[in-house]
Amino acid sequence: MMIFSLIASLAGLAATEFPDDPEQFSAWMQQSCQVQQMRRSGGTPSDHDAFCSCLDGALSAGLSPAAYRVIALGSQGAIQDEGMIDDWEAARDAAATEVTALDPEEQSAIQPALQTGLSMCLSLAYQGE
């Protein structure tokens, strides 16, 4: 029993390594969206503000706070050294760990929320020059 408590406390420590602040999640989401969009379409970060703000808003409204955190951490891990989180591997690993702790309903809501957000915001995407 003691070993399980130790494992649980270590897992909880790993999950709290990053702030539990929805405003920070939003900053991570928008910045990672901008980086990914610049990779795809070029432009500057501000060229992608409308799309990324829209997508971030759709995800924060359509997901539980825990699922939104997972997506925010995972998005920072996906852009690696270009992200706001210096230890992008820790962000990626935290997202992978935390997603397994979500209720099955929360897990299954992620893909539809992404698809809905992309569909809602696609018209705002920067098309290049």
DSSP file with accessible surface (Angstrom, degrees, kcal/mol):
  #  RESIDUE AA STRUCTURE BP1 BP2  ACC     N-H-->O    O-->H-N    N-H-->O    O-->H-N    TCO  KAPPA ALPHA  PHI   PSI    X-CA   Y-CA   Z-CA
    1    1 A M     >        0   0  177      0, 0.0     4,-1.8     0, 0.0     5,-0.2   0.000 360.0 360.0 360.0 -39.5    0.0    0.0    0.0
    2    2 A M  H  >  +     0   0  163      1,-0.2     4,-2.2     2,-0.2     5,-0.2   0.889 360.0  54.9 -63.5 -38.2    2.8    2.4    0.8
    3    3 A I  H  > S+     0   0  103      1,-0.2     4,-2.5     2,-0.2    -1,-0.2   0.894 106.1  51.8 -63.7 -38.2    4.4    1.9   -2.6
    4    4 A F  H  > S+     0   0  142      2,-0.2     4,-2.6     1,-0.2    -1,-0.2   0.894 108.7  50.9 -66.0 -38.3    1.1    2.9   -4.3
    5    5 A S  H  X S+     0   0   73     -4,-1.8     4,-2.5     2,-0.2    -2,-0.2   0.910 110.4  49.5 -63.8 -40.5    1.0    6.1   -2.3
    6    6 A L  H  X S+     0   0   93     -4,-2.2     4,-2.4     2,-0.2    -2,-0.2   0.940 112.2  47.1 -64.4 -45.8    4.5    6.9   -3.2
    7    7 A I  H  X S+     0   0   98     -4,-2.5     4,-2.6     1,-0.2    -2,-0.2   0.928 112.5  50.2 -61.9 -43.7    3.8    6.3   -6.9
    8    8 A A  H  X S+     0   0   63     -4,-2.6     4,-2.4     1,-0.2    -1,-0.2   0.910 110.8  48.8 -63.0 -40.8    0.6    8.4   -6.7
    9    9 A S  H  X S+     0   0   69     -4,-2.5     4,-2.1     2,-0.2    -1,-0.2   0.896 111.7  49.2 -68.8 -36.3    2.4   11.3   -5.0
   10   10 A L  H  X S+     0   0   98     -4,-2.4     4,-2.3     2,-0.2    -2,-0.2   0.904 110.9  50.2 -67.5 -39.2    5.2   11.2   -7.7
   11   11 A A  H  X S+     0   0   51     -4,-2.6     4,-1.9     1,-0.2    -2,-0.2   0.913 110.9  49.8 -64.4 -40.0    2.6   11.2  -10.4
   12   12 A G  H  X S+     0   0   36     -4,-2.4     4,-1.3     2,-0.2    -2,-0.2   0.890 108.4  53.1 -66.1 -36.3    0.8   14.1   -8.8
   13   13 A L  H  < S+     0   0  115     -4,-2.1     3,-0.4     1,-0.2     4,-0.3   0.934 108.3  49.8 -64.0 -43.6    4.2   16.0   -8.5
   14   14 A A  H >< S+     0   0   43     -4,-2.3     3,-1.1     1,-0.2     4,-0.3   0.895 108.8  53.0 -62.6 -37.3    4.8   15.5  -12.3
   15   15 A A  H 3< S+     0   0   32     -4,-1.9     3,-0.4     1,-0.2    -1,-0.2   0.778 109.2  48.9 -71.2 -24.7    1.3   16.8  -13.1
   16   16 A T  T 3< S+     0   0   99     -4,-1.3    -1,-0.2    -3,-0.4    -2,-0.2   0.350  79.3  99.2 -97.6   8.6    1.9   20.0  -11.1
   17   17 A E  S <  S+     0   0  112     -3,-1.1    -1,-0.2    -4,-0.3    -2,-0.1   0.807  84.0  51.7 -62.3 -28.4    5.2   20.8  -12.6
   18   18 A F  S    S-     0   0   19     -3,-0.4    55,-0.0    -4,-0.3     0, 0.0  -0.810 104.3 -90.5-109.3 151.1    3.5   23.2  -14.9
   19   19 A P        -     0   0   63      0, 0.0     2,-0.7     0, 0.0    -1,-0.1  -0.211  23.2-139.0 -60.8 149.3    1.1   26.0  -13.8
   20   20 A D        +     0   0  129     -4,-0.1    -4,-0.0     4,-0.0    49,-0.0  -0.622  58.7 129.7-105.3  67.6   -2.6   25.2  -13.5
   21   21 A D    >>  -     0   0   68     -2,-0.7     4,-2.3     1,-0.1     3,-0.8  -0.958  51.6-153.7-130.9 110.6   -3.6   28.5  -15.0
   22   22 A P  H 3> S+     0   0   78      0, 0.0     4,-2.3     0, 0.0     5,-0.1   0.827  98.8  57.0 -55.2 -32.3   -6.1   28.7  -17.9
   23   23 A E  H 3> S+     0   0  159      2,-0.2     4,-2.0     1,-0.2     5,-0.1   0.896 108.0  47.3 -65.7 -37.7   -4.6   32.1  -19.0
   24   24 A Q  H <> S+     0   0   56     -3,-0.8     4,-2.7     2,-0.2     5,-0.2   0.909 109.4  53.6 -68.3 -39.6   -1.2   30.4  -19.3
   25   25 A F  H  X S+     0   0    2     -4,-2.3     4,-2.9     1,-0.2    -2,-0.2   0.922 108.5  50.7 -58.2 -43.0   -2.8   27.5  -21.2
   26   26 A S  H  X S+     0   0   27     -4,-2.3     4,-2.8     2,-0.2     5,-0.3   0.914 109.2  49.8 -62.4 -43.6   -4.3   30.0  -23.6
   27   27 A A  H  X S+     0   0   36     -4,-2.0     4,-2.4     1,-0.2     5,-0.2   0.925 113.1  47.0 -61.5 -43.7   -0.9   31.7  -24.2
   28   28 A W  H  X S+     0   0    9     -4,-2.7     4,-2.5     2,-0.2     5,-0.3   0.925 113.1  49.3 -62.6 -44.9    0.7   28.3  -24.9
   29   29 A M  H  X S+     0   0   12     -4,-2.9     4,-2.4    -5,-0.2    -2,-0.2   0.937 113.8  44.2 -60.8 -49.1   -2.1   27.3  -27.2
   30   30 A Q  H  X S+     0   0   48     -4,-2.8     4,-2.5     2,-0.2    -1,-0.2   0.914 114.5  48.8 -67.1 -39.8   -2.0   30.5  -29.2
   31   31 A Q  H  X S+     0   0   40     -4,-2.4     4,-2.3    -5,-0.3    -1,-0.2   0.935 113.6  45.9 -66.8 -42.6    1.8   30.6  -29.4
   32   32 A S  H  X S+     0   0    3     -4,-2.5     4,-2.6    -5,-0.2     5,-0.2   0.903 111.9  52.6 -68.6 -35.5    2.0   27.0  -30.6
   33   33 A a  H  X S+     0   0   15     -4,-2.4     4,-2.9    -5,-0.3     5,-0.2   0.939 109.0  50.0 -61.8 -45.6   -0.8   27.6  -33.1
   34   34 A Q  H  X S+     0   0   30     -4,-2.5     4,-2.6     1,-0.2    -2,-0.2   0.922 111.1  48.5 -60.2 -44.2    1.1   30.6  -34.5
   35   35 A V  H  X S+     0   0    9     -4,-2.3     4,-2.1     2,-0.2    -1,-0.2   0.942 113.7  46.3 -62.0 -47.3    4.3   28.6  -34.8
   36   36 A Q  H  X S+     0   0   49     -4,-2.6     4,-1.6     1,-0.2    -2,-0.2   0.905 113.5  49.0 -64.2 -39.0    2.6   25.7  -36.6
   37   37 A Q  H  X S+     0   0   22     -4,-2.9     4,-3.5     1,-0.2     5,-0.4   0.891 108.9  52.5 -68.8 -37.7    0.7   28.0  -38.9
   38   38 A M  H  X S+     0   0   52     -4,-2.6     4,-1.8    -5,-0.2    -1,-0.2   0.887 107.6  52.9 -64.4 -36.5    3.9   29.9  -39.8
   39   39 A R  H  < S+     0   0  131     -4,-2.1    -1,-0.2    -5,-0.2    -2,-0.2   0.882 118.8  36.0 -62.1 -39.2    5.5   26.6  -40.7
   40   40 A R  H  < S+     0   0  165     -4,-1.6    -2,-0.2    -5,-0.2    -1,-0.2   0.880 137.0  13.4 -80.9 -43.8    2.5   25.8  -43.0
   41   41 A S  H  < S-     0   0   45     -4,-3.5    -3,-0.2     1,-0.3    -2,-0.2   0.417  91.5-134.3-119.7  -3.2    1.6   29.1  -44.5
   42   42 A G     <  +     0   0   33     -4,-1.8    -1,-0.3    -5,-0.4    -2,-0.1  -0.372  53.8 109.1  78.0-158.8    4.5   31.5  -43.7
   43   43 A G  S    S-     0   0   37     -2,-0.1    -1,-0.1    -4,-0.1    -2,-0.0  -0.320  71.3 -64.4  83.5-170.9    3.8   35.0  -42.4
   44   44 A T    >>  -     0   0   68     -2,-0.1     3,-1.1     1,-0.1     4,-0.6  -0.693  49.1 -98.3-110.2 167.5    4.4   36.4  -39.0
   45   45 A P  G >4 S+     0   0   63      0, 0.0     3,-1.7     0, 0.0     4,-0.2   0.899 123.4  56.1 -53.9 -40.4    2.8   35.5  -35.7
   46   46 A S  G >4 S+     0   0   77      1,-0.3     3,-1.1     2,-0.2     4,-0.4   0.780  95.1  66.6 -67.1 -24.1    0.4   38.4  -36.0
   47   47 A D  G <4 S+     0   0   57     -3,-1.1    -1,-0.3     1,-0.2     4,-0.2   0.740 106.8  42.7 -63.4 -21.3   -0.8   37.1  -39.4
   48   48 A H  G <X S+     0   0    0     -3,-1.7     4,-2.8    -4,-0.6     5,-0.3   0.334  83.0 102.9-108.5   5.4   -2.2   34.1  -37.5
   49   49 A D  H <> S+     0   0   73     -3,-1.1     4,-2.9    -4,-0.2     5,-0.3   0.908  81.0  48.6 -55.9 -49.1   -3.7   35.9  -34.5
   50   50 A A  H  > S+     0   0   55     -4,-0.4     4,-2.2     1,-0.2    -1,-0.2   0.946 116.4  41.6 -61.9 -48.6   -7.3   35.7  -35.6
   51   51 A F  H  > S+     0   0    6     73,-0.6     4,-2.9    -4,-0.2     5,-0.2   0.944 118.2  45.5 -63.6 -48.5   -7.3   32.0  -36.5
   52   52 A a  H  X S+     0   0    1     -4,-2.8     4,-2.6     1,-0.2    -2,-0.2   0.878 113.0  49.7 -68.2 -36.5   -5.3   31.0  -33.4
   53   53 A S  H  X S+     0   0   60     -4,-2.9     4,-2.5    -5,-0.3    -1,-0.2   0.919 112.9  48.2 -65.4 -42.4   -7.4   33.1  -31.0
   54   54 A b  H  X S+     0   0   34     -4,-2.2     4,-2.5    -5,-0.3    -2,-0.2   0.942 113.4  46.6 -62.1 -48.1  -10.5   31.6  -32.5
   55   55 A L  H  X S+     0   0   20     -4,-2.9     4,-2.5     1,-0.2     5,-0.2   0.926 112.2  50.5 -62.4 -43.8   -9.2   28.0  -32.2
   56   56 A D  H  X S+     0   0   10     -4,-2.6     4,-2.8     1,-0.2     5,-0.2   0.930 111.2  48.8 -60.0 -44.9   -8.0   28.6  -28.7
   57   57 A G  H  X S+     0   0   32     -4,-2.5     4,-2.0     1,-0.2    -1,-0.2   0.906 110.9  50.2 -62.5 -40.4  -11.4   30.0  -27.7
   58   58 A A  H  X S+     0   0   17     -4,-2.5     4,-1.9     1,-0.2    -1,-0.2   0.909 113.7  45.3 -65.2 -40.9  -13.2   27.1  -29.3
   59   59 A L  H  X S+     0   0    1     -4,-2.5     4,-1.3     2,-0.2    -2,-0.2   0.914 112.1  49.7 -70.8 -41.9  -11.0   24.6  -27.5
   60   60 A S  H  < S+     0   0   53     -4,-2.8    -1,-0.2     1,-0.2    -2,-0.2   0.875 117.1  42.7 -66.2 -32.5  -11.2   26.2  -24.1
   61   61 A A  H  < S+     0   0   88     -4,-2.0    -1,-0.2    -5,-0.2    -2,-0.2   0.809 117.6  45.8 -79.5 -28.9  -15.0   26.4  -24.4
   62   62 A G  H  < S+     0   0   48     -4,-1.9     2,-0.3    -5,-0.2    -2,-0.2   0.508 107.9  58.0 -95.7  -6.1  -15.4   22.9  -25.7
   63   63 A L  S  < S-     0   0   15     -4,-1.3    43,-0.1    -3,-0.1    47,-0.0  -0.868  85.7-102.5-122.6 158.5  -13.2   21.0  -23.4
   64   64 A S     >  -     0   0   31     -2,-0.3     4,-2.7     1,-0.1     5,-0.2  -0.338  43.3-106.6 -66.1 157.8  -12.9   20.4  -19.7
   65   65 A P  H  > S+     0   0  101      0, 0.0     4,-2.2     0, 0.0     5,-0.1   0.890 122.0  51.4 -55.8 -36.9  -10.2   22.4  -18.0
   66   66 A A  H  > S+     0   0   44      2,-0.2     4,-2.0     1,-0.2     5,-0.1   0.907 111.2  46.0 -68.5 -40.8   -8.1   19.2  -17.6
   67   67 A A  H  > S+     0   0    1      2,-0.2     4,-2.3     1,-0.2    -1,-0.2   0.892 111.1  53.1 -68.8 -38.1   -8.4   18.3  -21.3
   68   68 A Y  H  X S+     0   0   11     -4,-2.7     4,-2.6     1,-0.2    -2,-0.2   0.919 108.1  51.4 -61.9 -40.9   -7.6   21.9  -22.3
   69   69 A R  H  X S+     0   0   15     -4,-2.2     4,-2.9    -5,-0.2     5,-0.3   0.922 108.1  52.1 -61.1 -44.2   -4.5   21.7  -20.2
   70   70 A V  H  X S+     0   0    9     -4,-2.0     4,-2.8     1,-0.2    -2,-0.2   0.931 111.4  46.2 -58.8 -46.2   -3.5   18.4  -21.9
   71   71 A I  H  X S+     0   0   30     -4,-2.3     4,-2.5     2,-0.2    -1,-0.2   0.908 112.8  50.3 -64.2 -42.2   -3.9   20.0  -25.3
   72   72 A A  H  X S+     0   0    0     -4,-2.6     4,-1.7     2,-0.2    -2,-0.2   0.936 114.0  43.7 -63.2 -46.3   -2.0   23.1  -24.3
   73   73 A L  H  X S+     0   0    0     -4,-2.9     4,-2.3     1,-0.2    -2,-0.2   0.927 114.7  49.9 -64.5 -44.2    0.9   21.1  -22.9
   74   74 A G  H  X S+     0   0   26     -4,-2.8     4,-2.2    -5,-0.3    -2,-0.2   0.879 107.4  54.2 -63.0 -36.6    1.0   18.8  -25.9
   75   75 A S  H  X S+     0   0   14     -4,-2.5     4,-1.2     2,-0.2    -1,-0.2   0.889 108.4  49.1 -67.3 -36.4    1.0   21.7  -28.3
   76   76 A Q  H  < S+     0   0    0     -4,-1.7     4,-0.4     1,-0.2     3,-0.3   0.905 111.0  50.4 -67.7 -38.9    4.0   23.1  -26.6
   77   77 A G  H >< S+     0   0    2     -4,-2.3     3,-0.9     1,-0.2    -2,-0.2   0.880 105.3  58.5 -63.4 -34.5    5.7   19.7  -26.8
   78   78 A A  H 3< S+     0   0   57     -4,-2.2    -1,-0.2     1,-0.3    -2,-0.2   0.822 106.4  45.8 -67.5 -31.3    4.9   19.5  -30.5
   79   79 A I  T >< S-     0   0    0     -4,-1.2     3,-2.1    -3,-0.3    -1,-0.3   0.427  90.2-173.3 -95.0   2.0    6.7   22.7  -31.4
   80   80 A Q  G X   +     0   0   94     -3,-0.9     3,-1.8    -4,-0.4    -1,-0.2  -0.125  65.8  11.1  51.1-121.9    9.7   21.7  -29.3
   81   81 A D  G 3  S+     0   0  139      1,-0.3    -1,-0.3    -4,-0.1    -4,-0.1   0.572 122.9  64.9 -68.6  -8.8   12.4   24.4  -29.1
   82   82 A E  G <  S+     0   0   99     -3,-2.1    -1,-0.3    -6,-0.1    -2,-0.2   0.492  86.9  97.8 -90.6  -2.0   10.2   27.0  -30.5
   83   83 A G  S <  S-     0   0   16     -3,-1.8     5,-0.1     2,-0.2    -7,-0.1  -0.198  83.3-116.9 -84.1 173.6    7.7   26.9  -27.6
   84   84 A M  S    S+     0   0   91    -56,-0.1     2,-0.7   -57,-0.0    -1,-0.1   0.675  98.3  79.1 -78.8 -21.9    7.3   29.0  -24.5
   85   85 A I        -     0   0   16      1,-0.2     3,-0.3    -5,-0.2    -2,-0.2  -0.828  69.6-156.5 -92.9 116.5    8.1   26.0  -22.3
   86   86 A D  S    S+     0   0  157     -2,-0.7     2,-1.5     1,-0.3     3,-0.2   0.903  89.2  54.5 -59.7 -44.4   11.9   25.4  -22.2
   87   87 A D     >  +     0   0   81      1,-0.2     4,-1.8    -3,-0.1     3,-0.4  -0.598  66.4 166.0 -92.3  75.7   11.6   21.8  -21.3
   88   88 A W  H  > S+     0   0   35     -2,-1.5     4,-2.6    -3,-0.3    -1,-0.2   0.808  72.5  59.1 -63.4 -29.8    9.3   20.8  -24.2
   89   89 A E  H  > S+     0   0   99      2,-0.2     4,-2.7    -3,-0.2    -1,-0.2   0.906 105.1  49.1 -66.2 -38.9   10.0   17.1  -23.6
   90   90 A A  H  > S+     0   0   16     -3,-0.4     4,-2.6     2,-0.2    -2,-0.2   0.892 111.3  50.4 -65.9 -37.9    8.6   17.4  -20.0
   91   91 A A  H  X S+     0   0    0     -4,-1.8     4,-2.4     2,-0.2    -2,-0.2   0.933 112.1  46.9 -63.7 -46.2    5.5   19.2  -21.5
   92   92 A R  H  X S+     0   0  107     -4,-2.6     4,-2.3     1,-0.2    -2,-0.2   0.928 114.5  46.8 -60.6 -45.7    5.0   16.4  -24.0
   93   93 A D  H  X S+     0   0   80     -4,-2.7     4,-2.3     2,-0.2    -2,-0.2   0.883 110.6  52.2 -66.6 -38.4    5.4   13.8  -21.3
   94   94 A A  H  X S+     0   0   10     -4,-2.6     4,-3.3     2,-0.2     5,-0.2   0.921 109.7  49.8 -63.6 -41.7    3.1   15.6  -18.9
   95   95 A A  H  X S+     0   0    9     -4,-2.4     4,-2.3     1,-0.2    -2,-0.2   0.927 110.8  49.3 -61.9 -43.7    0.4   15.7  -21.6
   96   96 A A  H  X S+     0   0   58     -4,-2.3     4,-0.9     1,-0.2    -1,-0.2   0.892 116.1  43.1 -64.4 -37.4    0.8   12.0  -22.4
   97   97 A T  H  X S+     0   0   77     -4,-2.3     4,-0.7     1,-0.2     3,-0.4   0.933 115.0  48.0 -72.0 -45.9    0.5   11.2  -18.7
   98   98 A E  H >X S+     0   0   21     -4,-3.3     3,-0.7     1,-0.2     4,-0.6   0.824 103.0  61.2 -69.8 -30.6   -2.3   13.6  -17.9
   99   99 A V  H >< S+     0   0   44     -4,-2.3     3,-1.0     1,-0.2    -1,-0.2   0.881 101.0  54.8 -65.0 -33.1   -4.5   12.5  -20.9
  100  100 A T  H 3< S+     0   0  104     -4,-0.9    -1,-0.2    -3,-0.4    -2,-0.2   0.748 103.4  56.7 -71.3 -20.0   -4.6    8.9  -19.5
  101  101 A A  H << S+     0   0   84     -3,-0.7    -1,-0.2    -4,-0.7    -2,-0.2   0.579  87.1 101.8 -85.7 -10.1   -5.9   10.4  -16.2
  102  102 A L  S << S-     0   0   12     -3,-1.0    -3,-0.0    -4,-0.6     5,-0.0  -0.413  85.4-100.5 -70.9 150.5   -8.9   12.0  -18.0
  103  103 A D     >  -     0   0   94      1,-0.1     4,-2.5    -2,-0.1     3,-0.5  -0.342  36.4-110.0 -60.9 151.4  -12.3   10.4  -17.8
  104  104 A P  H  > S+     0   0   88      0, 0.0     4,-2.6     0, 0.0     5,-0.2   0.863 120.6  54.9 -54.7 -35.2  -13.1    8.4  -21.0
  105  105 A E  H  > S+     0   0  133      2,-0.2     4,-1.0     1,-0.2    -3,-0.0   0.892 108.4  47.9 -65.5 -39.6  -15.7   11.1  -21.9
  106  106 A E  H  > S+     0   0   47     -3,-0.5     4,-0.6     2,-0.2     3,-0.3   0.905 112.4  49.6 -66.4 -41.7  -13.1   13.8  -21.6
  107  107 A Q  H >X S+     0   0   82     -4,-2.5     3,-1.1     1,-0.2     4,-0.5   0.931 111.0  48.6 -61.8 -45.0  -10.7   11.8  -23.7
  108  108 A S  H 3< S+     0   0   83     -4,-2.6    -1,-0.2     1,-0.2    -2,-0.2   0.689 103.9  62.2 -73.5 -14.0  -13.2   11.2  -26.4
  109  109 A A  H 3X S+     0   0   36     -4,-1.0     4,-2.0    -3,-0.3    -1,-0.2   0.681  86.7  76.0 -81.8 -16.0  -14.2   14.9  -26.5
  110  110 A I  H <X S+     0   0   21     -3,-1.1     4,-2.4    -4,-0.6     5,-0.2   0.953  93.6  45.7 -65.0 -52.3  -10.8   16.0  -27.6
  111  111 A Q  H  X S+     0   0  112     -4,-0.5     4,-2.6     1,-0.2     5,-0.2   0.938 114.7  46.6 -60.9 -48.3  -10.9   15.0  -31.3
  112  112 A P  H  > S+     0   0   62      0, 0.0     4,-2.9     0, 0.0     5,-0.2   0.892 111.4  53.0 -61.7 -35.9  -14.4   16.4  -32.0
  113  113 A A  H  X S+     0   0   13     -4,-2.0     4,-2.7     2,-0.2    -2,-0.2   0.915 110.2  47.8 -64.6 -41.3  -13.5   19.7  -30.2
  114  114 A L  H  X S+     0   0   46     -4,-2.4     4,-2.7     2,-0.2     5,-0.2   0.940 113.9  46.6 -62.5 -46.4  -10.4   20.0  -32.4
  115  115 A Q  H  X S+     0   0  108     -4,-2.6     4,-2.5     2,-0.2    -2,-0.2   0.919 114.1  47.5 -63.8 -43.0  -12.4   19.3  -35.6
  116  116 A T  H  X S+     0   0   83     -4,-2.9     4,-2.7    -5,-0.2    -1,-0.2   0.933 113.0  48.8 -63.3 -46.0  -15.2   21.7  -34.5
  117  117 A G  H  X S+     0   0    0     -4,-2.7     4,-2.0    -5,-0.2    -2,-0.2   0.921 111.9  48.3 -61.1 -43.8  -12.7   24.4  -33.7
  118  118 A L  H  X S+     0   0   78     -4,-2.7     4,-1.6     1,-0.2    -1,-0.2   0.927 113.2  47.7 -63.5 -43.4  -10.8   24.0  -37.0
  119  119 A S  H  < S+     0   0   96     -4,-2.5     4,-0.4    -5,-0.2    -2,-0.2   0.911 113.2  48.5 -63.1 -42.8  -14.1   24.1  -38.9
  120  120 A M  H  < S+     0   0  112     -4,-2.7    -1,-0.2     1,-0.2    -2,-0.2   0.843 121.9  33.7 -63.6 -35.6  -15.3   27.2  -37.0
  121  121 A b  H >< S+     0   0    0     -4,-2.0     3,-2.3    -5,-0.2     4,-0.3   0.507  85.8  99.3-105.0  -6.0  -12.0   29.1  -37.5
  122  122 A L  G >< S+     0   0  107     -4,-1.6     3,-2.0     1,-0.3    -1,-0.2   0.847  77.3  61.3 -55.7 -37.2  -10.8   28.0  -40.9
  123  123 A S  G 3  S+     0   0  111     -4,-0.4    -1,-0.3     1,-0.3    -2,-0.1   0.714 101.2  55.9 -64.8 -15.9  -12.1   31.0  -42.7
  124  124 A L  G <  S+     0   0   79     -3,-2.3   -73,-0.6   -74,-0.1    -1,-0.3   0.473  80.7 120.5 -92.8  -3.6   -9.8   33.1  -40.5
  125  125 A A  S <  S-     0   0   14     -3,-2.0     2,-0.2    -4,-0.3   -77,-0.1  -0.375  71.1-112.8 -67.8 137.8   -6.6   31.2  -41.5
  126  126 A Y        -     0   0   37      1,-0.1    -1,-0.1    -2,-0.1     3,-0.1  -0.497  24.8-163.6 -68.8 132.5   -3.8   33.3  -43.1
  127  127 A Q        -     0   0  155      1,-0.3    -1,-0.1    -2,-0.2   -84,-0.1   0.358  36.5-114.0-103.4   4.4   -3.4   32.2  -46.7
  128  128 A G              0   0   30    -86,-0.1    -1,-0.3   -81,-0.1   -86,-0.1  -0.250 360.0 360.0  86.0 178.0    0.0   33.7  -47.5
  129  129 A E              0   0  217     -3,-0.1   -86,-0.0    -2,-0.1    -3,-0.0  -0.591 360.0 360.0-104.4 360.0    0.8   36.5  -49.8
